Amino acid sequence: MCRRLVSGVAAVAIAVLIAPRSLSAAEPVPLDKPVRVATTKADKSRLAGRVASYDDQGFSLLDDKDAARTVAWSDLPPKSVMEVYSTLLPKGTAKDWIAAGQVMYQLDGGKDFGERAFARALRLDPQAIPAVEAAKRAAASSKPPAIPSAARGPDGGSTKGKEMLSDDDAVTPKDGFRATSQEEFYKHWWGELTDAEQAESVATLKAFAAKTPKVKDGSLKLFETKYFLFYSDLKPAEATKWANLLDKMNDRLNEMFGVETGRNVWRGKCLTFVFADPNDYHAHERTTYGTDSKGTAGLCHSFGNGYVHVAFYRQPEELEFAHVLVHESVHGFVHRYRSHVNVPSWANEGLAEWIAADLVPQKPRWNDRRMSAIDGLRTHNGVGSTFFGQRNIEAWQYPVAEQLCGFMIQQNKKGYVAFVNGVKDGTSIEDSLSKNFGAPRDRVIAAFIDWMGVKTKAK
């Protein structure tokens, strides 16, 4: 499971539910009955009143004397925007949520919330995939907003619920780099970094780790490798073994994606915490990231400034622990590979599972996963209508994604890499499958299902 941290903390009070109408860029949508909201803007100031109308630029807010003022969506953190839209569209159509998703997609740190809106649209209308992809392309072509100064990175301030992207990070004292736009920021920090920038980034990560409780009290020791800052309270020999496995994973992915041998794709290194006691892991997630990690054995936190943190606890079953260790770290590599653009959930989870199975082979587990994928395909008559569009695939789809990834790599490894590269370069999933992998989505899925030996019912 991969967590991308985004900016914004806000609460929205809902007083009245309204009937939704289609959002229009040309004409504001008036509400039959204004809706009261109370929230916090990106600059931390309070905002309260009644929404009288809205469009793709913002909304008209009435005060207690019915005086109106315009509030831009960009004045709010993305989480607040999502909550306001949820208030405005309790019975919204797929078209409504596609329009809302496009708005959030263009906000700084709003891509994940845009994906949630698009996923909601696809739940309402599974046939809306082309419209969703068109909305994403339109949003991506818009001019990005300026880099915010409110969020703070690992070198200062809380990271709870915030994307680690700030003016502090946009300046590298060693060479004076300052981004003038979000696009330039991403291009720089996902590009070839200087030795000075890498050294400074490693120092920043170590300073962040030093502030965590278990490093501060000496429980966690650092086992540093070529690519990882591995902090653990395991016995030294075991900690070294797992840290070396992660370096092996990194080299395997470098080879697969044609990354120059020995090149470090990370910003600095990947910051990794491994705890012997699951209670310490859950406490770390709660206090350091504000994350409820219940039900997980490991999590990857991928930040908007290029840093990656992963955390785990040592599961009793060694091979299961090794599998999770590799799986979550693959997410971090994918985040850092080529560009900041997200790889869709099915491809991201599928690759993480496939690489983990490759590096930590467990034949009984592989057989079980394949049978689980077959059962899922039969039960759901395919991969599921929202498989390609939802922000996070469902539990039954994980083995399906793993098998699909393995199928694509076996059939056309070069094409699979080209597909991922295309997505990372901003090409839509549909276009990258057709142009880069060499087959449209429907043909890929039909061939995959046939390869799995599953017969589905005609739709």
C-alpha positions in Angstrom: 0.0 0.0 0.0 1.4 3.3 -1.0 0.5 6.6 0.7 1.1 9.9 -1.1 0.9 12.7 1.4 -1.0 15.8 0.4 -1.5 19.2 1.9 -4.3 20.6 3.9 -6.3 20.1 7.1 -9.9 21.4 7.2 -13.4 20.6 8.5 -16.5 21.4 6.5 -19.8 21.7 8.3 -22.8 20.6 6.2 -26.1 22.3 7.0 -28.3 21.5 4.0 -28.2 19.0 1.2 -29.0 20.3 -2.3 -29.9 18.8 -5.7 -26.8 18.8 -7.9 -26.6 20.4 -11.3 -24.0 20.1 -14.0 -20.9 22.2 -13.5 -20.1 24.7 -16.3 -17.0 26.8 -16.9 -19.0 29.4 -18.7 -21.9 29.8 -16.3 -21.9 29.6 -12.5 -24.4 27.0 -11.2 -26.9 28.7 -8.8 -28.1 26.7 -5.9 -31.8 26.5 -5.1 -30.9 26.8 -1.4 -27.5 28.1 -0.3 -25.3 25.6 1.6 -23.5 26.6 4.8 -19.8 25.7 5.0 -17.1 26.4 7.6 -13.6 25.6 6.7 -9.9 26.7 6.8 -8.2 28.2 3.8 -4.7 27.3 2.6 -3.3 30.3 4.5 -4.9 28.9 7.7 -7.5 31.7 7.9 -11.1 30.7 8.7 -13.8 30.8 6.0 -17.5 30.6 6.8 -20.7 31.4 5.0 -23.3 30.0 2.6 -22.4 28.8 -0.9 -24.8 30.4 -3.4 -23.3 29.2 -6.7 -20.2 27.6 -8.0 -18.2 26.9 -11.2 -14.8 25.5 -12.1 -13.0 28.5 -10.8 -14.6 28.8 -7.3 -17.8 29.6 -5.6 -19.9 32.6 -4.4 -20.1 32.8 -0.6 -22.8 34.8 1.2 -22.2 36.2 4.7 -25.0 36.7 7.4 -26.0 39.9 5.7 -26.2 38.2 2.3 -23.2 40.1 1.0 -21.5 37.9 -1.6 -17.8 37.4 -2.3 -16.0 35.0 -4.6 -13.7 32.3 -3.2 -11.3 30.6 -5.6 -10.9 26.8 -5.3 -7.1 27.5 -5.3 -7.6 29.4 -2.0 -8.5 26.1 -0.3 -6.4 23.0 0.4 -7.4 20.1 -1.9 -9.0 18.1 1.0 -11.4 21.0 1.7 -12.2 21.3 -2.0 -13.2 17.6 -2.0 -15.3 18.0 1.1 -17.1 21.1 -0.3 -17.8 19.2 -3.6 -19.2 16.3 -1.5 -21.5 18.8 0.1 -22.6 20.2 -3.2 -23.0 16.9 -5.0 -24.6 14.4 -2.6 -26.4 13.0 -5.7 -24.0 14.1 -8.3 -23.8 12.5 -11.7 -20.7 11.0 -13.3 -20.4 14.3 -15.3 -20.5 16.3 -12.2 -17.7 14.4 -10.5 -15.6 14.4 -13.7 -15.8 18.2 -13.7 -15.0 18.3 -9.9 -12.1 15.9 -10.5 -10.6 18.2 -13.2 -10.8 21.1 -10.8 -8.9 19.3 -8.1 -6.4 17.7 -10.5 -5.1 21.2 -11.3 -4.7 22.3 -7.7 -1.3 22.0 -6.0 -1.3 18.7 -4.2 -4.7 17.9 -5.5 -4.1 15.1 -7.9 -4.9 12.3 -5.4 -8.2 14.1 -4.6 -8.9 14.5 -8.3 -8.4 10.7 -8.7 -11.0 10.1 -5.9 -13.5 12.3 -7.8 -12.8 10.4 -11.0 -13.2 7.1 -9.2 -16.5 8.2 -7.9 -17.6 9.2 -11.4 -16.6 5.7 -12.7 -18.6 4.0 -9.9 -21.6 6.0 -11.1 -20.9 5.3 -14.8 -18.3 2.6 -15.6 -18.5 3.7 -19.3 -17.1 7.2 -18.5 -13.4 6.1 -18.8 -12.8 8.1 -22.0 -14.3 11.3 -20.4 -12.2 10.8 -17.3 -9.0 10.4 -19.4 -9.9 13.5 -21.4 -10.4 15.5 -18.2 -7.0 14.4 -16.9 -5.3 15.4 -20.2 -7.1 18.8 -20.1 -6.0 19.3 -16.5 -2.4 18.3 -17.2 -2.2 20.8 -20.0 -3.2 23.7 -17.8 -0.6 26.0 -16.3 0.4 24.7 -12.8 -0.1 26.9 -9.8 2.8 28.4 -7.9 4.6 26.4 -5.3 3.0 26.9 -1.9 5.0 28.1 1.1 2.7 26.7 3.8 3.8 23.1 3.8 7.0 22.2 5.5 9.3 19.3 4.7 11.4 16.8 6.7 13.8 19.5 7.7 11.3 21.3 9.9 7.7 21.2 11.1 5.1 18.5 11.1 4.5 16.2 8.1 1.2 15.0 9.3 -1.2 15.1 6.4 1.0 17.5 4.4 2.8 17.2 1.2 6.5 17.9 1.8 6.8 20.7 -0.7 7.9 24.2 0.2 10.0 27.2 -0.6 12.6 25.8 1.8 12.8 22.7 -0.5 12.7 24.8 -3.7 16.1 26.3 -2.7 19.3 24.3 -2.6 21.9 26.5 -0.8 24.7 24.5 -2.5 23.9 25.7 -6.0 21.2 28.3 -5.5 18.5 26.5 -7.4 15.1 28.0 -7.0 12.0 26.8 -8.9 9.8 29.4 -10.4 6.9 27.0 -11.1 5.7 23.6 -9.9 6.6 22.2 -13.3 10.2 23.4 -12.9 10.3 22.1 -9.3 9.3 18.6 -10.4 11.6 18.6 -13.4 14.6 19.5 -11.2 14.0 17.1 -8.3 13.1 14.2 -10.6 16.1 14.9 -12.8 19.8 14.2 -12.5 20.8 15.6 -9.1 24.2 16.9 -8.3 26.5 15.2 -5.7 25.9 18.3 -3.5 22.1 18.0 -3.8 22.2 14.3 -3.0 24.5 14.8 0.0 22.3 17.6 1.3 19.1 15.4 0.8 20.7 12.5 2.7 21.6 14.9 5.6 18.0 16.2 5.6 16.6 12.7 5.8 19.0 11.8 8.6 18.0 14.9 10.5 14.3 13.9 10.1 15.0 10.4 11.4 17.0 11.8 14.3 13.8 13.5 15.6 11.7 10.3 15.6 11.2 8.8 19.1 12.9 5.4 18.6 15.9 6.9 16.9 16.2 9.7 19.5 16.2 7.2 22.4 18.8 5.0 20.6 16.5 2.0 19.9 16.9 2.2 16.1 20.3 2.0 14.6 21.3 3.1 11.1 22.5 0.5 8.6 23.3 2.6 5.5 23.6 1.1 2.0 24.1 2.5 -1.4 20.4 3.4 -1.8 18.8 3.1 1.6 19.0 4.7 5.1 17.9 1.6 7.0 17.0 2.3 10.6 16.2 -0.8 12.7 16.2 -2.4 16.1 16.7 -5.9 14.7 20.0 -7.7 15.4 22.8 -6.2 13.2 23.3 -9.3 11.1 19.6 -9.5 10.3 19.2 -5.8 9.6 22.2 -5.9 7.2 20.6 -8.9 5.4 17.4 -7.0 4.8 19.1 -3.8 3.8 21.1 -5.7 1.3 17.9 -7.3 -0.1 16.6 -3.8 -0.8 19.8 -2.8 -2.7 19.3 -6.0 -4.7 15.7 -4.9 -5.4 16.9 -1.5 -6.5 19.5 -3.0 -8.9 16.8 -5.4 -10.3 14.5 -2.4 -11.1 17.3 -0.4 -12.5 18.1 -3.3 -14.9 14.4 -3.8 -15.8 13.8 -0.1 -16.6 17.1 0.5 -18.3 18.4 2.9 -15.6 22.1 3.3 -15.9 23.9 0.8 -13.7 24.6 2.2 -10.2 22.5 5.3 -10.8 20.6 6.5 -7.7 17.0 7.4 -8.6 16.2 8.4 -5.0 16.3 12.0 -3.7 19.2 11.3 -1.3 18.2 7.8 -0.3 15.1 5.9 0.6 14.5 6.4 4.4 13.5 3.0 5.9 12.3 2.1 9.4 12.0 -1.5 10.4 10.7 -2.4 13.9 10.9 -5.7 15.8 7.7 -4.9 17.7 4.5 -4.2 15.6 3.3 -1.8 18.4 6.4 0.3 17.8 5.6 0.4 14.1 2.0 1.5 14.6 3.1 4.1 17.1 5.7 5.4 14.6 3.1 5.7 11.9 0.7 7.4 14.2 3.1 10.0 15.7 5.3 10.6 12.7 2.8 10.6 9.9 -0.6 10.8 11.5 -1.5 7.5 9.8 -3.8 4.8 11.1 -1.7 1.7 10.1 -4.0 -0.9 11.6 -4.2 -3.9 9.4 -0.9 -3.2 7.6 2.6 -4.7 8.0 4.3 -1.9 6.1 3.6 1.4 4.4 5.3 3.6 1.8 5.0 7.4 2.1 5.9 9.1 -1.2 6.2 12.9 -0.9 5.7 15.7 -3.4 9.2 16.9 -3.1 10.7 13.6 -4.1 11.5 12.1 -0.7 10.3 8.6 0.1 9.9 7.0 3.6 8.9 3.4 4.2 8.2 1.7 7.5 7.6 -2.0 8.5 7.5 -4.3 11.4 9.3 -7.7 11.3 6.6 -10.3 10.7 7.2 -13.7 12.3 7.2 -15.5 8.9 10.5 -14.5 7.3 9.4 -14.8 3.7 6.2 -12.9 4.2 8.2 -10.1 5.8 10.7 -10.1 3.0 7.8 -9.9 0.5 6.2 -6.9 2.2 9.6 -5.2 2.6 10.2 -5.4 -1.2 6.6 -4.7 -2.2 6.4 -1.3 -0.3 9.9 -0.3 -1.4 9.0 -0.9 -5.1 6.3 1.7 -4.6 8.9 4.2 -3.5 11.1 3.4 -6.6 8.1 3.8 -8.9 7.4 7.2 -7.3 11.0 8.3 -8.0 11.4 6.7 -11.4 11.5 9.1 -14.4 9.0 11.7 -13.2 6.6 12.6 -10.4 3.5 11.4 -12.4 1.5 8.7 -10.6 1.4 5.2 -12.1 -2.2 3.8 -11.8 -3.0 1.6 -8.8 -3.4 -1.6 -10.8 0.0 -1.2 -12.5 1.8 0.0 -9.4 0.5 -2.7 -7.1 0.9 -5.4 -9.8 4.6 -4.5 -10.3 5.2 -4.4 -6.6 3.7 -7.8 -6.2 5.5 -9.2 -9.2 9.0 -7.9 -8.2 8.5 -9.1 -4.6 7.5 -12.6 -5.9 10.5 -12.6 -8.2 13.0 -11.6 -5.5 11.4 -13.6 -2.7 10.2 -16.8 -4.5 7.6 -18.8 -2.7 6.0 -21.4 -5.0 3.1 -22.3 -2.7 2.3 -18.6 -2.3 2.6 -18.0 -6.1 0.2 -20.9 -6.7 -2.3 -19.5 -4.2 -2.1 -16.1 -5.7 -2.7 -17.4 -9.2 -5.7 -19.4 -8.0 -7.0 -16.3 -6.2 -6.7 -14.3 -9.4 -8.5 -17.0 -11.4 -11.3 -17.1 -8.8 -11.6 -13.3 -8.8 -11.8 -13.1 -12.6 -14.5 -15.8 -12.6 -16.5 -14.3 -9.8 -16.4 -10.8 -11.2 -16.5 -11.8 -14.9 -13.3 -10.0 -15.6 -11.0 -7.5 -13.9 -13.8 -5.3 -12.7 -15.4 -2.2 -14.3 -13.3 0.2 -12.2 -10.0 -1.7 -12.3 -8.4 0.9 -14.5 -9.9 4.0 -13.0 -10.0 3.7 -9.3 -7.5 5.3 -7.0 -6.9 2.1 -5.1 -7.7 -1.3 -6.4 -9.8 -3.7 -4.3 -8.3 -6.5 -2.2 -9.4 -9.3 -4.7 -7.8 -7.3 -7.5 -4.3 -7.5 -6.1 -3.5 -11.0 -7.3 -5.2 -10.1 -10.6 -2.9 -7.1 -11.0 0.1 -9.2 -10.1 -0.8 -11.8 -12.7 -1.6 -9.2 -15.3 1.8 -7.5 -14.7 3.6 -10.8 -15.1 1.6 -11.6 -18.2 2.5 -8.2 -19.8 6.2 -8.6 -18.9 6.4 -12.2 -20.2 4.6 -11.3 -23.5 6.4 -8.0 -24.2 8.9 -6.8 -21.6 10.2 -4.0 -23.7 6.6 -2.9 -24.4 5.7 -3.1 -20.7 8.6 -0.8 -19.8 7.6 1.6 -22.7 4.0 1.5 -21.3 5.2 2.6 -17.8 7.5 5.2 -19.4 4.6 6.6 -21.4 2.4 7.0 -18.3 5.3 8.6 -16.4 5.7 11.0 -19.4 2.0 12.0 -19.1 0.4 9.8 -21.7 -3.0 8.4 -20.8 -3.3 4.7 -19.8 -5.3 3.9 -22.9 -2.9 5.6 -25.3 0.2 4.2 -23.6 -1.2 0.6 -23.8 -2.0 1.1 -27.5 1.0 3.0 -28.6 3.7 1.7 -26.3 2.7 -1.7 -25.2 1.3 -2.4 -28.7 -2.3 -3.4 -27.9 -5.4 -1.6 -26.8 -6.7 -2.2 -23.3 -9.6 -4.5 -24.3 -7.3 -6.8 -26.3 -4.7 -6.9 -23.5 -7.4 -8.0 -21.0 -9.0 -10.5 -23.4 -5.5 -12.1 -24.0 -4.7 -12.0 -20.3 -8.0 -13.7 -19.3 -7.4 -16.4 -22.0 -3.8 -16.9 -20.7 -5.2 -17.4 -17.2 -7.5 -20.1 -18.6 -10.7 -18.3 -17.5 -13.9 -18.3 -19.5 -16.0 -15.2 -18.9 -19.6 -14.6 -19.8 -20.4 -12.3 -22.7 -21.4 -8.8 -21.6 
